[in-house]
Amino acid sequence: MSQEATGAKRPSARTERTERTEVQQESHRLQDVLAVAAVTIGIAALILGWIEATHFPGAVLGVIGLPLALYSQMISATTNERWLNVIGMIASFIGAGFALSNGGFSI
C-alpha cells in the first residue's frame, strides 16, 4: 500500500533541512555562552591586572578565566568559538601575570 493511500505524508526535504538547522543552532548555545564568558573575563583580567591598584581582582579573574577558557575550548564545536576561547585564554594568562607582578593575591 502506498503512503498516499494511508494518508501519511512524507516531510519535504526543505522541512527536514530547516529542522536540522534549528537543532544545530540550539545545541551550541552553551558553547557560545562559555566562549563569550571566557573572552569577557579574560579582557577584564587583563585590564584589572594591568592597573596596580586592582591587582587582586585581576588575579582572581585570571585564575577563573584560564580554566574556563580551557574547558570551553575542550567542548567547542565551531571555529568562531575556538577563536574566542584562545583570545580569552591568552588575555586571562597575561592578565594574571600582570596582576601577580603588581602584588597578586595580597590585599
Secondary structure, 3 states (H helix, E strand, C coil): CCHHHHCCCCCCHHHHHHHHHHHHHHHCHHHHHHHHHHHHHHHHHHHHHHCHHHHHHHHHHHHHHHHHHHHHHHHCCCHHHHHHHHHHHHHHHHHHHHHHHCCCCCC
